[in-house]
Amino acid sequence: MKRLFINAAIATVNEGNDVIHGALATCDDKITYIGKTPENIWAYDDVVDMRGKMLLPGFVNTHGHAAMTLLRGYADDLPLQKWLETKMWPVEEKFGPQQVKWGTNLALLEMVKSGTTTFADMYDYMDEVAQAVVLSGMRASLCRGMTGLGSEEERRYKLREATQFVQDWHGQAGGRITTMMAPHAPYTCPPDFIRQTVEQATALNVPVHIHMSETAREVEQNVADYGKRPVAHLLELGVFDRPTLVAHAVHVNDEEINILAQKEVKVSHNPGSNLKLGSGIAPIPTMLEKGLCPSLGTDSAASNNNLHMMEEMRLAALIHKGHWEDSLAVPAETALRMATRYGAEALFLTEIGSLEVGKKADFISVRTDGPHWQPVHDVVSNLVYSAMSSDVQDVYVNGRPLMRNRECLTLDEERIRYQVKKVWGQLDL
């Protein structure tokens, strides 16, 4: 299928961060042209007028737990450890495959409608998550999250399950699904278990995804338990010898940021979740100065409470200005890169994240004719500071439309809402 999108403002988010007014063409799953409207419009199977719309790469959400949409609003306004230990984990123990299936479908629906085309997910019953991704048409980097607080037998079981998931699903759905190995965090996984996970990641040739330094308490506990802060701890355990994505990295100092930069560790910045849980504000401007390219993630809908990357992008552009008292701390163009190009890099995906000829046709359209967009002096500034998730109109992955004019084409919204209520009601709470 050859498609041509005309009369659009195209934010390429390439090396030059160009905005082009013209046309974008796709053939099957690839971008084949960006530039002025070609004369041979007749050669395309589908010509789509994007007048009043902006085209940009689909958002890449680099950290989350999709099925936890079922827990949205269930336990708000609590500190992280109390929230986890007294509210989240007890309910999640009751989750079965159906809760994960429909909680994930609800998350996919929300992400598509707010412009996310690719996401990372760390959870349990990951076969259900992968099947949902297949049917949705989205792109995802998936991993079976593993805590190591139980018995040795439980740890071996989780490691076998995570390994099997990678073997079964890496590269599936025409390459839309990739996988990682995911020890939950240094404070929930004994050192030997983390080492074993790294060994498996090496054998399987996949990255590692792990929570790290989310709270000051977590860092203090790591020092008390192991005599060192989490970055030095994970460095010693060999985690950073693998391609690694760390979630949060809120409480890291300059020395630790230098280590992360030297080891080319990827960071998922989750401003909404970190603010709501009172965890703090990650030193993103320092990371940028040191050469890191932090991406953006929503974390779960239980701690956010939505999965809207446009909101994370705006938060990332604003909170660091206020925290550092520097209006240039995270400019709009940087925030856009964090939500797209840097997100692709964080998930080790080289064919998405920017609109360039030869890359995958993963892109979205955003309406620019609403009153909150006017006047359009700078389309990127308006996107970051003024736009709303409801402005997203069209979503394409691999050149396939997942949403057109806000109508979802691969996900049954009414059925998902019905099933979510049903499976939540089945829990014995």
Secondary structure, 3 states (H helix, E strand, C coil): CEEEEEEEEEECCCCCCCEEEEEEEEECCEEEEEECCCCCHHHCCEEEECCCEEEEECEEECCCCHHHHHHCCCCCCCCHHHHHHHHHHHHHCCCCHHHHHHHHHHHHHHHHHCCEEEEEEEECCHHHHHHHHHHHCCEEEEEEEECCCCCHHHHHHHHHHHHHHHHHHCCCCCCCEEECEEECCCCCCCHHHHHHHHHHHHHHCCCEEEEECCCHHHHHHHHHHHCCCHHHHHHHCCHHHCCEEEEECCCCCHHHHHHHHHCCCEEEECHHHHHHCCCCCCCHHHHHHCCCCCEECCCCCCCCCCCCHHHHHHHHHHHHHHHHCCCCCCCHHHHHHHHCHHHHHHCCCCCCCCCCCCCECCEEEEECCCHHHCCCCCHHHHHHHCCCHHHEEEEEECCEEEEECCEECCCCHHHHHHHHHHHHHCCCC
